[in-house]
Amino acid sequence: MNDAIKYIFTSERLGFRNWNLTDIDKMYEINSDEKVMEFFPSIPTKEQTTEFVERMKKQYEEKGFCYFAVEKLEDNQFIGFIGLSEQTYEADFTPCVDIGWRIKSSEWNKGLATEGAKKCLDYALSDLKLKKVYSIAPKINVKSEHIMEKIGLKKQYEFEHSLLTNNERLRTCVLYQTEIK
Ligand SMILES: CC(C)(COP(=O)(O)OP(=O)(O)OC[C@H]1O[C@@H](n2cnc3c(N)ncnc32)[C@H](O)[C@@H]1OP(=O)(O)O)[C@@H](O)C(=O)NCCC(=O)NCCS
């Protein structure tokens, strides 16, 4: 398929598209890498990965955004996700739309997450006309926090994540947002 038709939008090195059910196995492989899941409470099962892909696909169809499936333009290889998703867990700033990322470890340290996140943020503000975008990560996930800073988000505060209350290592999270508090 022609790249211009295949992708919703592109950045210099990446193409962003909705999910296919054929992505499930590749996403499951990424999710099964302990390095990738270091800052999550558990490794997702195949069923949880399937549920995630189906939820993202539906969210895109209904809202026009999701954590997009991401491919490298040079070889059309699927490398994970970067994008936007609604969050409804209990917190002072929810319901909201956040920006997030998960890339296969062999593709780290090439600046791909930052490049993709910048493009998604621009898409959210300029095309989707969202007023605010948030980003959340456990405080110990410093690489992720650094991406938030590199794409120009502003730190709001630290908080205890309501879905991680039993996880002492992960529950303290940072909240970033497009606006200064
Ligand atoms: C967090 C994660 C997305 C980072 O991916 P990444 O693509 O390596 O991140 P970056 O875009 O910050 O790039 C990393 C480094 O590549 C380097 N780099 C190499 N080539 C580059 C280029 N052409 N342009 C920019 N940076 C480049 C930079 O030095 C950059 O580091 P620095 O700017 O912090 O010094 C990835 O580690 C991941 O998927 N982790 C698991 C999932 C996760 O934790 N998600 C967040 C949950 S809250």
Ligand as a Chemical Component Dictionary entry (heavy atoms), coordinates in Angstrom:
data_LIG
# 
_chem_comp.id                   LIG 
_chem_comp.type                 NON-POLYMER 
_chem_comp.pdbx_formal_charge   0 
_chem_comp.three_letter_code    LIG 
# 
loop_
_chem_comp_atom.comp_id 
_chem_comp_atom.atom_id 
_chem_comp_atom.alt_atom_id 
_chem_comp_atom.type_symbol 
_chem_comp_atom.charge 
_chem_comp_atom.model_Cartn_x 
_chem_comp_atom.model_Cartn_y 
_chem_comp_atom.model_Cartn_z 
_chem_comp_atom.pdbx_ordinal 
LIG C1  C1  C 0 10.906 5.145  27.153 1  
LIG C2  C2  C 0 11.185 4.747  25.691 2  
LIG C3  C3  C 0 9.927  4.959  24.856 3  
LIG C4  C4  C 0 12.327 5.617  25.167 4  
LIG O1  O1  O 0 12.539 5.359  23.769 5  
LIG P1  P1  P 0 13.734 6.032  22.946 6  
LIG O2  O2  O 0 13.314 6.116  21.527 7  
LIG O3  O3  O 0 14.986 5.330  23.271 8  
LIG O4  O4  O 0 13.759 7.505  23.611 9  
LIG P2  P2  P 0 14.310 8.906  23.138 10 
LIG O5  O5  O 0 13.544 9.451  21.990 11 
LIG O6  O6  O 0 14.367 9.734  24.379 12 
LIG O7  O7  O 0 15.769 8.617  22.626 13 
LIG C5  C5  C 0 16.755 8.156  23.534 14 
LIG C6  C6  C 0 18.144 8.662  23.153 15 
LIG O8  O8  O 0 18.440 8.397  21.798 16 
LIG C7  C7  C 0 19.539 9.253  21.449 17 
LIG N1  N1  N 0 19.514 9.522  20.010 18 
LIG C8  C8  C 0 20.206 8.802  19.093 19 
LIG N2  N2  N 0 19.944 9.242  17.864 20 
LIG C9  C9  C 0 19.089 10.279 17.977 21 
LIG C10 C10 C 0 18.447 11.133 17.048 22 
LIG N3  N3  N 0 18.615 10.983 15.719 23 
LIG N4  N4  N 0 17.632 12.088 17.511 24 
LIG C11 C11 C 0 17.417 12.242 18.833 25 
LIG N5  N5  N 0 17.996 11.467 19.770 26 
LIG C12 C12 C 0 18.818 10.468 19.350 27 
LIG C13 C13 C 0 19.456 10.479 22.311 28 
LIG O9  O9  O 0 20.672 10.635 22.965 29 
LIG C14 C14 C 0 18.337 10.164 23.297 30 
LIG O10 O10 O 0 18.728 10.380 24.614 31 
LIG P3  P3  P 0 18.682 11.797 25.365 32 
LIG O11 O11 O 0 18.118 12.854 24.458 33 
LIG O12 O12 O 0 17.759 11.520 26.504 34 
LIG O13 O13 O 0 20.065 12.007 25.757 35 
LIG C15 C15 C 0 11.596 3.277  25.592 36 
LIG O14 O14 O 0 12.693 3.077  26.421 37 
LIG C16 C16 C 0 10.469 2.331  25.961 38 
LIG O15 O15 O 0 9.650  1.949  25.141 39 
LIG N6  N6  N 0 10.439 1.925  27.269 40 
LIG C17 C17 C 0 9.456  0.987  27.745 41 
LIG C18 C18 C 0 8.047  1.524  27.813 42 
LIG C19 C19 C 0 7.865  2.664  28.789 43 
LIG O16 O16 O 0 8.520  2.755  29.815 44 
LIG N7  N7  N 0 6.910  3.546  28.440 45 
LIG C20 C20 C 0 6.545  4.666  29.264 46 
LIG C21 C21 C 0 5.615  4.266  30.311 47 
LIG S1  S1  S 0 5.175  5.580  31.412 48 
# 
loop_
_chem_comp_bond.comp_id 
_chem_comp_bond.atom_id_1 
_chem_comp_bond.atom_id_2 
_chem_comp_bond.value_order 
_chem_comp_bond.pdbx_ordinal 
LIG C1  C2  SING 1  
LIG C2  C3  SING 2  
LIG C2  C4  SING 3  
LIG C2  C15 SING 4  
LIG C4  O1  SING 5  
LIG O1  P1  SING 6  
LIG P1  O2  DOUB 7  
LIG P1  O3  SING 8  
LIG P1  O4  SING 9  
LIG O4  P2  SING 10 
LIG P2  O5  DOUB 11 
LIG P2  O6  SING 12 
LIG P2  O7  SING 13 
LIG O7  C5  SING 14 
LIG C5  C6  SING 15 
LIG C6  O8  SING 16 
LIG C6  C14 SING 17 
LIG O8  C7  SING 18 
LIG C7  N1  SING 19 
LIG C7  C13 SING 20 
LIG N1  C8  SING 21 
LIG N1  C12 SING 22 
LIG C8  N2  DOUB 23 
LIG N2  C9  SING 24 
LIG C9  C10 SING 25 
LIG C9  C12 DOUB 26 
LIG C10 N3  SING 27 
LIG C10 N4  DOUB 28 
LIG N4  C11 SING 29 
LIG C11 N5  DOUB 30 
LIG N5  C12 SING 31 
LIG C13 O9  SING 32 
LIG C13 C14 SING 33 
LIG C14 O10 SING 34 
LIG O10 P3  SING 35 
LIG P3  O11 DOUB 36 
LIG P3  O12 SING 37 
LIG P3  O13 SING 38 
LIG C15 O14 SING 39 
LIG C15 C16 SING 40 
LIG C16 O15 DOUB 41 
LIG C16 N6  SING 42 
LIG N6  C17 SING 43 
LIG C17 C18 SING 44 
LIG C18 C19 SING 45 
LIG C19 O16 DOUB 46 
LIG C19 N7  SING 47 
LIG N7  C20 SING 48 
LIG C20 C21 SING 49 
LIG C21 S1  SING 50 
# 
